[in-house]
C-alpha cells in the first residue's frame, strides 16, 4: 500500500513537470508568447539547483534560514502560550486584548520589516523580530481556543479533587488541549516560515529569501524559481515530517485515529 502511494505521488509530480515543460515550450518556442529568460524551465531549474548545491550557496542559505526561523519560532511559542493563557484567565484581557491580537494577526509580516530595521538595524535580530511578530499572535489565539475547548467536566472533576491552579493547568487543561496546541503550533510554523522570507528579502546577508532576491537582481528566473521550490519543499517536509507526525501520535494515543 505504501509503495502504491509513493508511486502515485511520483506519478503526480512527474505529470506536473511534464505539463510545466509543455507550457514552457508552447510559450517560448511554439507561439513565442514570452522570452526564454522570462519563464523558468524544468531543465533550467535543475541546472540551477545543481549549481547552487555544488558551490555551497544553497546549503548555507538553508542553514541560515532554519536557524533564524527556529529561534523566532521558539520565542513565538513562549509568547503565544503566555498570551493565550492570560486571555483565558482574565476576562478583561479576553474582551480587550483578544480583538487587538486578532487584528494584528491579519497584518502581512512584511509590514513589520520597517520597524525591525529601525529598531534593530540590518541584523539577525531584525529578522527574528519579524518572525516572532508574524507567528506569536497566531499561536496565542490557538492556545486560547484549545484551552477553551477543554470539556468543563474535566475542570470540575479536578477542582473537586482539590488541585490548585498550577496543577489544574499542568495536569488537566494543557494535556487535554494538547491536540489543539499541536494544530496551533503547525499553523504558527507556517506563519513563521512566511514571515522569515519577508524578513530575509528586506534585510539579510545570507538565507533563502536573500538568495531569491539575488536571482531577481541578476534577472535569473531559474534561480528565483529554484529557491521558491526549495522554500515550498522545506515547508512541506517540516509540516509533514514533524508536526503531522506528532499530531497523529497524539490522536492515536487517545484513540481518535
N, C-alpha and C positions, 0 to 999 in steps of 0.2 A: 504493500500500500504506500509506503514511504517512497519507494522507487518510482511508482506511478506519479506520485505528487511532484517529485523532483523533476521527472521527465516532462510533466505538464507545465511546470514553471519555466523550464528551459525552453520548451517549445513556444510558449507565450512570448518570452523576451526575444527569442530568435525571430519571431514574426514581427515584433516591433522594430528590430534592427533592419529587417528586410524592407518594411514599409518606409522607414526613415531613409534608406538608401534610394528607394524608388522615388520618394518625394524630392530628394536632393538632385537626382539625375533628371527628373522632369523639370524642376525649377531652373537648373543651371545649364543643362545640355539640350534637352528636347525642345523646350519652349523659350528658353533664355529669359525667364522672368526675373532672375536675380544673378548677381555676380558670384562666382565660387567663393570669394573671400568673405562674403556676407552671410553665408549659410554654412553651418558645421556639417561635416560628413562623418559617417562611421569610421572610415579609414583615417581621416584627419584626426579625429578624437583619439583613436587607438594609437596613432603615431605620437601624438602629444602626450598621452598618458605614459607611454614608454620613455619618452624624453624626460619628462618631469620626474619619473620614478628613478631613472638611471643616474641623473645628476644630483639626486637627493633633495630637490626642491619640494617635491610632493610630500615626502615623509617628514621633513622639517615643518612644513605648513600644517600637516595633520597633527603632529605632536604639539605644536604651539597652540593650535585651536582647542584641542582636547584638554590641555592643562588649564587654559583660561575658562572654558565652559565648566570644567569640574569644580574649580574654585568658586566661580559665581553661583553654580547650582547648589553647592553645599551651603553657602551663605543664604541663598534664597530659601532653602528648606528650613533653616533655623529661623529666619524671619517669618516665613509663612506659618510655621507651627505656632509661634508665639502670637502672631496676629490673629490667626484662626481661633485659638483657644481663648484669647481675650474677648473676641467678638461674641463667642458663645457664653462666656462667663458673665459679661456685663451687658445688660440690655441697652444701656445708654450708648455704648460703642456700637452695638448692632444697629441701632436706629440712625446713628450719625456717621460712624466711620465706615461701615459696610458700603453704603451708596458711594462714598468717595473712592473706596478701593475699586469698586466695580467700574466707576468712571475712569480712573487712572489706568485700569487694566485694558481699556479699549484703545489707549494711545498706542500708535505704532512705536516700536522700540527705537526707531531712528530719531524720534523726537527728543530722546534723552541724550543723544550724541553731543549737541552743543553744550548742554550743562556739563557733561562728562569732560569735555575738552577744556572748558573754562575753569572747572573746579580742580581737575587732576592733571591737565595738560595732556600731551601726546604720550601717555604712559600706559603700562599694563593695567593700572588701577582704573583708568578711564573705561577700558573695555569691560573689565569685571563689573564696574558700576552699571553699565548698560545691560549686561546680562542679568544682574540682580533686579534691576528695575523692570526688566521685561518678563521675569518669571515669578518673583516673590509673591506678588499680589494674586496671581492665579492659583498658586499653591495655597495661600491663605484662605481663599474662597472655597477651595476643595476640602481643606481641613475643617472649616466651619460647617460645610454641608455634610461631611462624613460624620462629625460628632452629633449633629442634629438628627441624623437618621438612625442613630443607635436606638433600638427598641426601649421605650421607657421602663418596661418591666425589669430589664437588666439593672438599671439605675436604682429602682425601688428596692429590688432584692438586695443589692449591695448595701444600700443605706440601712436596710432592716438588720443586716449583719453587723452594722456599726463601723463600716470602713470610713476613714477620713477622706478629705478631698483629694489628697495626693494619691492615695491608693485607689480611689474611685476612677481617676483618670488613667493611672498607670496600669491597673489590673482589669478594668472593666471597659471604660469608654474607648481608649486607644486600641486595645486588641479587637473590640467589636467593630470599630470603624476602620480597621486595617485595610480591607479590600478597597474602600473608598479612598483611603490615603494613597494607596499604590496607584490607583487610577489618576488621582490628582498629581502625583509625582510624575507620572508619564506625560500628562498634559503640560506640567511645568517644565519638563525636559524639552518638549517641542518648542515651547516659548523661549527657553534659554538658548537653544540652538539657533533659532531665528534671530534672537537679539544679538548673539555673538557675531553673526555675519554682518549685522548693521554696524556694530562697533568696529569690526576689523576693516570694513570697507572705508570707513572715515578716518580711522587712526590706528595703524598697525605697521610694524616693520616686517612682520612675518606672520603667516596664517593663511587659511583658505580664502577668506574674504580679500586679503591683500593680493594673493595670487590671482584671484578673479579680476581685480582691478588692473593688475599688470597686463593681463591678457587684453583687457579693454583698451588700455593706453597704447599697446602695441598693435591694435587692430587685429589681434589673433583670435578669431571667433572660435576656433577649435579649442584653444586653451580655456576660454570662457566656458564653453560647453563641458569640457573635461572636468573643471573644478565644480561646476554645478552638479554633474553626475556624482562626483565623489562626495559632495555635501549630502546629496539625497541618499546615497548608499550608506554613509556613516549613520545618518539619522535612522534609517530603516534597521540597520544592524543593532544599534543600541536599543531601539524600541522593541524589536522582536527578540533579540538575544538576551536582554536583561530584564526590562520592565514587564514584558508579556510573560516571560518565564516565571518571574516572581509572582505575578498576578495569578497565573494558572496554578502554581503550587499552593498558594493560599486558598484558592477556591476549592481545589481538590481536597486539601486537608480538612476543609469544613463541609465536604460532601456536596458542594454546589456545582461540581462538574462530573 
